[in-house]
């Protein structure tokens, strides 16, 4: 049994069940000690907690999400440190599945795909308006819950690679990654991200274009046998038309145009930010 089950964090949250884990930490279901409901608690792993860069990245995510209150962004409610060593985030508890799982199950028709895409773009547009870049946008980080009325509702998750556009304004004077280093998910990386270049809101726009392509066709626009092969395609290969993956979308040339612009090789040829891309949906 997980030794943390049953622990009470800072006299406020009792861990009751293990939910899942990622590369940097574990997520638990917890009860509020005051009896006001359930939450999710994300705890940084011990080995990551002693790494200054990883700990700072986790804390950076907390600061970013505390400043982003939006219906389509995960709600972070509290922050603390377990036993003086392991930072943790307290978040709203979500029940549902991520977009990646929905695509794999085949439960995503084009109309629903566009509705969900618009929702995550609204969340991303708000983040951009607050000077926050996500830098790891992918279907795995887009979670779909069902509202009480049964309508699917997207939440944008995992701001672990977040960057503040104006680092000085947010009190972020130091860099967390070495210049030229590459972090993120290869299938969704913009050319500049894949080569360790300077990123801005247009880099998130590129990744949003990949996500839109994937939710509409069920596949990534570029599929490679290696990280390098994937990167070469992002750098050099034109975006395949949607009809290549879903013939019935042949009649929607405006969607091809939107994705092609979002995924332009040169940042200057893309939408300036998520709000500009969102406007193109109308």
KOLLODREN-108767 format. One line per field, with one value per residue (C-alpha): residue in one letter; y, z, x. Coordinates in Angstrom, 1 decimal. Each point is the difference from the previous one (the first is absolute). Example, Ala and Ser with C-alpha at 12.3 -4.5 7.8 and 13.67 -1.06 7.14 Angstrom:
REM residues 2
residu: (A	S)
north: (-4.5	3.4)
up: (7.8	-0.7)
east: (12.3	1.4)
This chain:
REM residues 282
residu: (X	X	X	X	X	X	X	X	X	X	X	X	X	X	X	X	X	X	X	X	X	X	X	X	X	X	X	X	X	X	X	X	X	X	X	X	X	X	X	X	X	X	X	X	X	X	X	X	X	X	X	X	X	X	X	X	X	X	X	X	X	X	X	X	X	X	X	X	X	X	X	X	X	X	X	X	X	X	X	X	X	X	X	X	X	X	X	X	X	X	X	X	X	X	X	X	X	X	X	X	X	X	X	X	X	X	X	X	X	X	X	X	X	X	X	X	X	X	X	X	X	X	X	X	X	X	X	X	X	X	X	X	X	X	X	X	X	X	X	X	X	X	X	X	X	X	X	X	X	X	X	X	X	X	X	X	X	X	X	X	X	X	X	X	X	X	X	X	X	X	X	X	X	X	X	X	X	X	X	X	X	X	X	X	X	X	X	X	X	X	X	X	X	X	X	X	X	X	X	X	X	X	X	X	X	X	X	X	X	X	X	X	X	X	X	X	X	X	X	X	X	X	X	X	X	X	X	X	X	X	X	X	X	X	X	X	X	X	X	X	X	X	X	X	X	X	X	X	X	X	X	X	X	X	X	X	X	X	X	X	X	X	X	X	X	X	X	X	X	X	X	X	X	X	X	X	X	X	X	X	X	X)
north: (0.0	3.5	1.4	3.4	-1.3	1.3	2.8	3.4	2.9	3.2	-1.0	0.8	-2.9	-3.8	-2.2	-2.7	-1.6	-0.1	1.3	-0.1	1.1	1.8	0.5	2.5	-0.9	-1.9	1.2	-1.0	0.4	1.8	1.1	3.5	-0.3	2.5	-2.4	2.4	-2.5	-1.9	1.4	-1.3	0.3	-0.1	-0.7	0.4	-3.2	0.0	-0.3	2.9	2.1	0.0	1.2	3.8	0.4	-2.6	1.4	3.5	-1.2	-1.6	3.2	2.0	-2.0	0.8	3.7	0.0	-1.9	2.1	3.0	-1.7	-0.2	-1.2	-2.6	-1.9	0.0	-2.4	1.8	-0.1	0.8	-0.3	-0.8	-1.5	-2.1	-3.5	-0.7	3.1	-1.7	-0.8	2.8	-0.7	1.6	-0.3	0.0	-0.5	-3.7	-0.9	-3.1	-0.9	-0.7	1.9	0.8	-2.6	-2.8	1.4	-0.1	-3.6	-1.1	1.4	2.1	3.3	1.1	3.1	2.3	-1.1	0.3	3.6	0.9	-1.4	1.7	3.4	-0.5	-0.8	3.0	2.2	-1.2	0.4	3.5	1.1	-1.4	2.0	3.1	-0.3	-0.3	-3.8	-2.5	-3.7	-1.6	-3.6	0.1	-3.5	-2.1	-1.8	3.4	0.8	-1.7	-0.4	-0.1	-0.2	2.9	-0.7	0.7	-2.6	2.4	-0.9	2.7	0.3	0.9	0.9	-1.7	-0.3	3.3	-1.6	1.5	3.3	3.2	3.6	2.3	2.8	-1.8	3.1	0.9	-3.4	0.1	-2.7	1.3	-3.3	-2.6	-3.6	-1.6	0.4	2.0	-2.3	-2.9	-1.6	-0.9	-1.0	-2.6	-0.6	-0.7	3.5	2.1	3.1	0.2	2.6	-2.1	-3.1	1.8	1.6	3.5	2.9	-0.7	2.3	-0.3	-1.0	-3.2	-0.9	0.8	-2.5	-2.7	0.9	-0.6	-3.5	-0.7	1.2	-2.2	-3.0	0.5	0.3	-2.9	-2.3	0.2	2.4	1.9	-1.3	-3.5	-1.0	-3.0	2.3	3.4	1.3	-1.3	1.7	3.2	0.0	-0.3	2.9	2.0	-1.0	-1.9	1.8	-0.8	-2.8	0.9	-1.1	-2.2	-2.2	-1.2	0.6	0.1	1.6	3.2	0.6	2.4	2.1	1.9	2.8	-2.5	-0.9	3.7	0.6	-2.9	0.9	3.5	-1.1	-2.5	2.3	-0.8	3.7	1.5	3.3	-1.9	-1.4	1.6	2.4	-1.8	-2.3	2.8	0.7	-3.7	-0.2	2.9	-2.0	-2.6	2.5)
up: (0.0	-0.8	3.3	-0.7	0.0	3.2	0.5	0.8	-1.6	2.0	2.0	-3.1	-2.4	0.7	-2.9	-0.6	-3.4	-2.6	-3.4	-2.2	-0.6	-2.5	-0.4	2.8	2.5	1.2	0.2	2.8	0.8	3.3	2.4	1.4	3.8	0.5	-1.9	-2.9	-2.8	-2.0	-1.7	-2.0	1.5	-2.2	1.9	-1.4	0.2	2.7	-2.6	-2.0	3.2	0.6	-3.5	0.1	-3.7	0.2	3.3	-1.4	-3.1	2.3	2.0	-3.2	-1.1	3.3	-0.5	-3.5	0.8	3.0	-2.3	-2.7	1.0	-3.0	-0.7	-2.4	2.2	2.9	3.3	2.5	3.5	2.3	0.3	2.8	0.9	1.3	2.9	-0.9	-3.1	-2.7	-1.5	-0.8	-1.9	1.0	-3.1	-0.9	-0.4	-3.5	-1.2	-3.7	-2.5	-2.0	-3.7	-0.9	1.5	-1.7	-3.3	0.5	1.0	-3.2	1.8	-1.7	-3.0	-1.9	1.6	3.5	-0.8	-1.2	3.1	2.3	-2.0	0.4	3.8	0.4	-2.3	2.3	3.0	-1.9	-1.2	3.6	1.1	-2.9	1.1	3.4	-1.4	0.5	-2.6	0.5	-2.1	0.3	-1.6	-1.1	0.2	3.1	1.8	-1.0	2.4	-0.8	2.7	-0.2	1.5	2.0	-3.2	-1.9	-2.2	-0.4	1.5	-0.6	2.6	-1.0	2.3	0.8	-0.2	1.1	-2.9	0.4	-0.9	0.9	-2.9	2.3	2.5	1.9	0.5	1.6	2.0	-2.1	-0.6	-0.6	-2.7	0.8	-3.1	-1.8	-3.2	-2.9	2.0	-1.3	2.3	-1.0	-2.1	-3.5	-1.7	1.0	-0.1	-2.2	-2.1	2.4	3.1	-1.7	-0.7	3.4	-1.4	1.5	0.7	0.3	-0.2	-3.7	1.2	2.0	-3.1	-2.0	2.6	0.0	-3.7	0.5	2.6	-2.3	-2.8	2.4	1.4	-3.5	-1.6	2.9	-0.9	0.3	-3.2	0.1	1.1	0.3	1.2	2.2	1.7	-2.7	-2.8	1.6	0.3	-3.6	-1.1	2.2	-1.6	-3.7	-0.8	-1.0	2.2	-1.7	-0.8	2.4	-2.7	0.1	3.5	-0.3	-3.5	1.1	0.9	-3.7	0.2	2.7	-1.7	2.6	2.7	-2.2	-0.4	3.8	0.8	-2.7	1.3	3.6	-1.0	-2.2	0.1	0.7	3.1	-1.8	-2.4	2.9	2.0	2.5	3.0	1.1	-0.1	-3.6	-0.8	1.9	-2.0	-3.2	1.3	-0.5)
east: (0.0	1.2	1.4	-1.5	-3.6	-1.6	2.5	-1.4	1.8	0.4	-3.2	-2.0	0.0	-0.3	1.3	-2.5	1.0	2.7	-1.1	3.1	3.5	2.3	3.7	0.2	-2.7	-3.1	-3.6	-2.3	-3.7	-0.4	-2.7	-0.1	0.4	-2.9	-2.3	-0.7	0.9	2.6	3.0	3.0	3.5	3.1	3.2	3.5	2.1	2.7	2.9	-1.5	-0.4	3.8	0.7	-0.2	-1.0	-2.8	-1.3	0.0	-1.9	-2.7	-0.2	-0.2	-3.0	-1.7	0.6	-1.2	-3.3	-0.8	-0.1	-2.2	-3.6	-2.0	-2.7	2.3	3.2	0.5	-0.8	2.9	-1.2	2.9	3.7	2.2	3.0	-0.2	2.4	2.0	1.3	-2.6	-2.1	-3.6	-2.9	-3.6	-2.3	-3.6	-0.8	-0.9	-1.8	0.0	2.8	2.5	-0.3	2.6	-2.1	-3.1	1.7	1.3	-3.5	-1.5	-2.5	0.7	-2.0	1.1	-2.7	0.9	3.7	-0.5	-2.1	2.7	2.8	-1.8	-0.1	3.6	0.9	-2.1	2.1	3.3	-1.1	-0.6	3.4	1.7	-2.0	1.6	3.5	0.3	1.2	-0.8	2.8	-1.3	-3.4	-1.2	-3.1	1.3	-0.1	-3.6	-2.5	-3.7	-2.6	-3.8	-1.9	-3.2	-2.0	2.1	1.9	3.7	2.3	3.8	2.6	3.5	2.5	3.7	1.8	3.2	2.0	-1.7	1.8	-1.0	0.3	1.2	2.1	1.0	-3.7	-0.5	3.1	1.7	3.5	1.8	-0.3	-1.0	1.4	3.3	-0.2	-0.4	-1.4	-3.1	-3.0	-3.5	-1.8	1.6	-3.4	-1.2	3.2	0.3	3.2	1.5	-0.8	1.5	3.2	0.3	-0.8	-1.9	-3.7	-3.0	-3.8	0.4	1.7	-3.1	-2.0	2.0	-0.7	-3.7	0.0	1.4	-2.6	-2.8	1.3	0.1	-3.5	-1.4	1.8	1.0	3.7	2.9	0.9	3.5	1.0	3.7	2.0	2.2	0.0	2.4	-2.2	-3.0	1.9	1.1	-3.6	-1.0	2.8	-0.4	-3.2	-3.2	-3.0	-2.0	-3.6	-2.7	-1.6	3.1	-1.1	-3.8	-1.4	-3.3	1.9	0.7	-2.9	1.5	2.9	-0.2	1.2	3.0	0.8	-0.3	2.3	2.5	0.3	0.3	2.7	2.0	3.7	0.8	-1.5	-0.7	-2.4	-2.1	-2.8	1.5	-1.4	-2.9	-2.5	0.7	-0.3	-3.2	-1.4	0.6	-2.5	-2.8)
